[in-house]
Amino acid sequence: MAQPGRSGVPSISVRPPEQLRFRTTALTNLGWRLGTRSDSFGALTFRDAAIQADAATLPTIEGVSRNLDFNLAPAEIAKVKATLAELRLRLPAYRLESLPVDEATRRKAFAFAKDLGADMIITAAESAQLADLDKLATEIGINVSVVSPKPASLMQALDASSKRLGLDVDTATTSLSGLTALKDRVFSVTITPGTKNLAKFLTQLSRVQPPNLQPDWPPTTDGGAKKSEVKPLFIALQPTAGKDPVADLSAAAASYDNDVRLAIAWRMDTLSRLSTISKPDKLATDIREKIDAAIPTRALAKPKKARKLLVMDLCVNGGYYHATIPQGNLALELIGKHTEAYTPVFSNDLSNLRYPAIKQFDAVFLNNVEGEMFIDPELMSGLLRYVREGGGVGGLHAATWASVDVPEYGELMGSQTGAHKYNGEPGTIRIEEPGTPLTAHFASKSFDVIDEFYHFLPGGPYSRDKLRVLISMDPTKTTLSGNQYTTRPDNDYGMVWIRSFGKGRVFNCALGHRPDFYQNPEMEKLLLAATQFILGDLEVDTTPSAKLKK
């Protein structure tokens, strides 16, 4: 599938879209670039090798001096750049098969690589050469990954160098303990065909690059979450000898997508324990008072037993942070306090979602969560089992943007992603089911609000065949100027719905971006009803909308 052109250069790429592949998730969350060497395809020109790499579904290629000579004339360099642009390929690393002896030639090779967009030179070197390499790398602004038959033997010399110098390792010759000994000095990795326990290797590689959290956590503004610092690695797949390299590399890349999940999951799990809940203590007094005044004081149903509600607001590793998260947390805290319908437990520790630990809670409420929360297959399957066996889960506003590359999560919540205009727009919402316990209190069946109206596109899991849609945006009374490119052919823009999932219950509300939502008594009563529904105390008919009698 040819990808859209950029910078006016028509695309000849045949790679399928990459945004929902775990290799892309690894790039954004770990900094790991997946590709192959330009000499992986035999005696081909660099252009022909790049075409083959693209056909193998790989987004990057490592230039090798064997078929990408750093002595190319300017016109030839321009052709290389044109090839990369046409194929939408990145060249993050350049391999020198032999390190030039004189400093001037080395400088030329380093500058050549950087001119092509590379941030890393991969080459063999001895301990005695590291000081000069470090000086040149620092001056030019490029990293050097040193190839050695015994990488650990260079650690003492590397300890005396800058962070510009690191090591190249091979999965066939590097053990997990050996990888640990190299600490954060691993810059490039070759995945040899047939490597056993690759998932463990990649997870250990993630462990030796521990994440950090921004010092001003939690943020105070929309979008204030920053990604944890990453060390950009280049990971090269090596084709199996005697096999068609394109087909073999494509299969290896698909396997990598599975194996890298646990490496990402380890980082997400670690960050979840660092990410403290957004407390409402920094909210202005008048905001707190308005929210408190909107909170209902009586439960809609008597709890069948003492209820415990886990509330999470995790915006892990750069997930878009909403400044209204503290207001949502305050609302959920006060609802529990004033109505005695439940006791909220606020924690972002993902271990709470693992089965059977999750069974200590009667329901989980996801307040504007974003990022790769559910990338760990074990955690995702545990959540699904918990709900199927009778647990409950609720999502508020951005919850559909968590783990957009994990289809099981979108299927559970009833939707995934949701194109919208930032910070909202005026529109009309309508109460489609005014007779339910979640909606009976609304004074009008149709009213105007300002909010972000998510557009759950036809290609996603949103469907009235599975969901009981209670509230929707009225497209006949709303001018969606910022979203004309995301209109649905059926004009179906559900905003609030419920569903049964096995023996359990699911609630999702796409509204709630702006402070107005949390100061509205009708919306707060909706949240009360929703929490009592997912807790199992408020009985509600969850027959999908498409199956209701007109």
N, C-alpha and C positions, 0 to 999 in steps of 0.2 A: 504494500500500500504506500503510494507516494505521499510524503509528508508535505505540509504547506511550506512554501518558499519563505526565505528570510533574507533581508538585505538585498532584495531584488534579484537573487540568484535562483533560478528554477531548480526544484528538487528532482533528483533521480533516485532517491532512496526508496528501497522496497521494504524497509523495516516496518513492522506493525507499531502502533502507538505504544509508548513506553510508560505513560504516567501511572498506570495501575499495576506495574510489575514490581516485584520486590527488589529487583536490582536498582530500580529508581528510588525506592524507599531507602535502600542502603546508601545510595548516593546522598540523599538529602539529610539523613539522620546520622550516618557514620562518616561520610566523605569518601566512600569507597567507589572507585570508578572501575567498571568491568569492561574488559576488551580482550584483545589478542595481539600478538606480535605481527608486524607486517611481513615477516618471513615464514609465517605459519602455513602459507599456501604453496610453498615450493618456490621455484625460480620465476616469480612474477614481478612485473614492475610494481612500484608502490601504488599507482593508480588502480591496477588490476587487483592488487591485494586488498585495497580499501573497498573496492566494489564487492569482493568476496566477504569481507568482514561485515559489511552492511547486510548482505544476503544472509549471513549467519545470525542476524538480529542483534549484533553487538553495537553499542552506541559510541565506543571509543576504540582507538587503535594505537598501539605502541610503535612508533617509528623505529626502524632498525637500520643502522648505517650500511648494512649489506645491500639494501635496495632503496635506501633514502640517504644519499651521500650529502654530508654537510658542506661539500665543496660545490654544490649546485650554483649555477649562475642565477642572477636575479629573475630572469624570465622563467627559468625552470622552477624556482621557488614559488613564483606567482601561480604556476600551473598546479603545484601541490596544494596551495591554499584554495584554489578554485575547486579542486577535487574534494577537499574536506567540506567546503561550503555546499557543493552539490549533493553530497551524501549525508549532510547534517552530522558529520563525524567530528568528534573531538580527538585531539592528539595530546594527551596529558603527559606522556613520557617519551623519551628518546633514548635508545640504547646504543652506546658506543661499544662495538665488539672488542676494540682495543683502545685504551686510553692514550691519546697523543702524548708524545714525550715532551715536546716543547710547550711552553705556556701560551704562546701566541696561537698555536693550532687548537689547543684546548679552549681558549677563549672564543675562537671562531665557531667551534662546535657547540659550545654552550649558548652563544648568541643565536645561532641557527635554530636550535631547539626552542628557545624562548620566542623567537620570531614566529614560529609555527603554533604558538599557544601552549607549549609544554611548560610544566612547572617542575619537571623532574628529569634528571639525567640518570640512567642506569648503566653502570660500568664496573668492571673489575678493578680493584686497587689494593695496594698493600698498606700496612699500618703507617709506613714511613711517608706515604704520599697523602695521607689524610689532611695534614695541616695545610698543604698547598691547595688541595681541593676545597677545603673549608673556606679559605681566603677568597678563592675565585667564585665559589658559589654565593658567598655573602655579597661580594661586589656586584655580581650580575643579577642576583635576586632569584636564584633557582636552587632547588634541592638536589641532592645527590644520593642515590641509593647504591650502596657498594655491594658488589657481587663477590662472595668469598666462599670457598669450600667449607670453611669453618667460621661462620658469622660470629659466634660467641668469642672467638679469639680477638676480635676487633673492638670489643666493648670497652676495654680500658682506654684505648686510643679515642674512641667516640666520646667517652666521658669528659675528655679534655677539649672536645670540639663544640661548635655551636649546634643548635637544633636543625641546621641546614643539612646535616649529614645523618644518614640512616643506613638501613640494611635491606638487601634483597634476600628473600627466603623462598624455598620450594617446599610444597606440601609433602613431597615424597621423601625429603631428607630432614625435615624439621619436626621434632616431637612436640607434644604439648608442653612438657617441662622445658624443652629447649626454647620454645616460643616465649614462655614466661620469663626466662632468663634474659631475653632481648629487650624486655620492657617495652617502652614506647618508641624504640628505634627502628621498628619495622616500617619501611616505606613502600616496598613493592613485594608482591607475592605471585609466584607461578603455581597454578593449580595443575598438577600432573594428572593425566587420565588414570582412572582407577583408584584415586586416593580414597582410602577408607576413612570413615568418621569425619568427613569434611565439615559437617555441621558443628562437631565439637571443636575442630580446628578454628573455624570462623568465630565461634563463640568465645574461645580463649583469646583470639586476636582482639575481639571487642573488649574483653576484660582487661587487657594490658593497656587499653586506652580509656581509662575511667572518665565518665562524663562529669561535668561541673554544672552548677546552676548559677544563673545570673545573680549578682549580689543584691539587687533591689527587688527580689521576689517577695510577695507577688506584685505584679505591675499595678499601676493606677490608671492606665489609659488603654483604650481599645488598641489591640494589636501590639501590646507592650511586651509580649513574651519573645525572648530571643532563643535561638537554637544553642544547645550546648556546643562548646568548641569541638571541632573535629580535626583529625589529622588526615589530609587527603592521601589516600593510598591508591596505588594502581594494582589491580588484580588481573593477571593475564591468564586466560584459558589456553591450554595447549592441546592441539588436536591429537587424536590417537593415530599412531603410525599405521599406514595401510588402509585407512578409512577415508571416505570423502570428507575433507576438512569442513566444508560448509555445513553439511548435515550433522557432523559430529560436534562441531562447536555450537550449533543451534541447540542440540540436545543437552550439551554441557551447560549452556546458559540457563536453560529451563530447570536443570537440576540445581544450579546455583540459586535460583529464585527460591527454591524450597529450603535449601541448606542455610541460606543467610537469614532466614526468619528468626531463628533463635538468637543469633548475634544481635539483631536489632532489638529483640524482645528483652535481652539482658540489659541493654542500655535503658529501655523504657521502664523496666522494673526498677532499676537503680534510681532513675530520675523521679519516679513516682514517690519514692521514700524521701527524696530531697524536697519535693514540691509541697510546701505547706498549704493548707486550706486558706482561701482568701477570707479573712475575718472582717466583719462589718464595723469594727471599732474605728476605722478611719473615715467612715461616712459622716457627712455633715449632720449636725443635730436635727435640722429641719427635715432632712431626707429620712432619717430614722423615724422621726415622729410621724411623717406622712405614711410610711410603710406600716408602722404599728397601728395607726388609725384605720387602715384598710383591712387588717387581719380579722377574720371571723373568730368569734369567741366560743362557739359551740361546735362539737363534732357533728357530722351529718349522720353517722351511725356509731353505735356503741361498740368499741373495740371488743373483739371476742377474747382477747388476751392482751397482756402488755406487749406493745409493738415496738420494734427497733428498726429504724430507717437509716440505711447507710447513704450519706450524701457525699458525692464526689464532684470536684470542679477542675479536674486535671486537664491542663492545657500543655501537654507534654512536648518538649523539644521543638518549640516554635509554633505549636498549634495556636491559632488565632485566639488571643485573650480578649474577653469582653469585660469592659469596665463595670458592667452591671452585675457581674458575678457575685460580689459581696451583697448586693441588694437581694438577689435570689436566695443566697444563704441565710440572710437575716429573715426573709419571709418564711422559709422553711423552718427555721429555728422558732420563730414566734408562733407559727401555726401549731406546731407541736406543743409549745408552752401554754398557749391560751385555750386550746381545745382538748389537750391531754389525749389526743388521738394517737400519738406515738412519741418516742424519744429519738431525736436525731443524733446520729454519730457522724461527725465530719472527719473524713480521712481520705487522702489520695493514694494511700498505699495499695498497690495493685494486688498484693498478696491477700487482701480481704476478699477478692473476687474469685480466688481459687477454690475449687471444690475439694473438701467439704467445708472449708472455713466460711464460705459465703452463707452457709445454712444458718449461721447465728443471727442473720438479719432476715426480717420479714419482707423487705423490698430494698431495691437500690434506686436512688434518684441521681441521674446524671445531669448536673447543672452546667450547661454550656461547655461540656467537655470537648476537647479537640485533640488531634494527634493520634499516634499509633498505640492507643490503649490496648487494643485487642489483637495485636499481631501475633502473640504467643498462641499457637493452636490449642495448647492445653488449657490456657486461661479462657479462651473463647468457648471451647467445648464445655468447660465447667459452668460458664454462665448460661449457656443454652440448656444444659441439664438441669440447673437450678430452676430456671423458669418453667421448663417442661414439667418438673415435679411439683410445681405449685407456687414458686416464688414470683415476685413482681419486679418490673423495671420501668422506670419513667425517664423520659428525656425532655429537656427544656432547650428550646431555641437551637443552638449550634450542635446539639448532640448528634445530629445526623452527619456531621463533618468528622466525627471520630472514625479512624480506621476505614477510610474510603476505599482501600484496596482489599478489604476483608468482606466478601459478599455475605457471609453468614451474619455479620453484625447488621448490615443493612436489611437483610431479610427479617431479622428479629424485630428491629425497630419500625419496620414498615417503609423506610425510605433511606436514601443515601445522598449526600451532598445537598444541593439546593441552590441554584443560581439566584442572585438577588442584587438589588442596588444597595450599596453600602449606606448604613445608618438610617435606612428606611425611606418611605415615601407615603404620601396620603393615600388611603384606600378604604374600601368598604368591606367589612367582613359580615358574614351571615351565619346565624345559628341554624344549622341544617336539621338538628335533632333537638328541639326545645324541650322535649318531654323526658330527657334522661336526668339522672341525679347529678351529672356533671354540668348540665346546661340549664336546668329549670329555673335557676335564680336570675338569669339575664332578663332585664326589663324589656329589651327590644330584640327582635329577631334579626335586626340589621342595624349596624352603626359604623361610624367612621373612626378610624384610628390612624396613627402614624407608626409604622413598624417595617421591619424587613420581611417582605413577603417571599418566602422561599418557593422556587419553582422546581418541583420534583419531576424531572423529565421522563418521558415515556419509556426510555431505555432502562430505568431503574426499577427497584422493587415496589414502589408505590402503586397500589392497586385497590380499588373498591371491592374487588373480589375477595380480599383478605382483611380489609380494614373497615371499621365502623367510623366513618368520617362524621364528626360532630360539628365542627366549625370550618368554614372555608372562606377564601377570599372571593369576592364577587367581581368577576372580570368585566361585567357589563357596567359597573359603577366605578371602576378603578382604571386610571390611566397609567399604564406601566411603561412609562417613557424610557426607563433605564434597562428594560428587559425585553425589548421587542424581539431580540434574537433567541429568546428562550421560551417563547409562548408554546403552550401545549395545543395540539390540534383539537382536543376535546374540551379545552377551557376548564379543566378540573384542577383547582389549586387548593387542595386540602391543607388546613393549618393545624387542626387538632383532631386526633383520632385515638381510638382504643382498639385492642384486639385481644383475643385469646391465643395463647401459644402453649399447646399441650394443656396441662392443668393450671398454667400460670397466666399472668395478666401483663399487658404492655400498654403504656400511655405515652403519647408524644405530642408536644406542643411546639410548633415551629415559631410561634410568636415569643416576644420577650427580649428583644434587643435593647429597647430603650427604657429609661427609668419610669416612664408613664405606666408601663405594664404593672410594676410592683406597687404602685400607689393607687391602683384601681381596685376597689372592693370586689367587683364582679370577677376580675381575674384572680384575685387571691382566693376567692371561694372556689373557683375552678381548680386551683392548686390543692386546696384542702380535699375536694372531692376526688381529685386524681390520686393523691397519696393514699387516701382511704381505700380507693379502688385497688391500687396495686398492692396494698398491704393485705387485702383480702377481707376487709370489713364492710365495704360498700358494694352491694350487688348491682351489677349493671349488665344489661343485655349487650353482648359483643357480636351479635349477628352482623356479618359484613354488609355494608351498604348496598352492594349489588344484589344481595339476596333478600332484601326487605321488600315487603309489598308496597307498591306505590300508593 
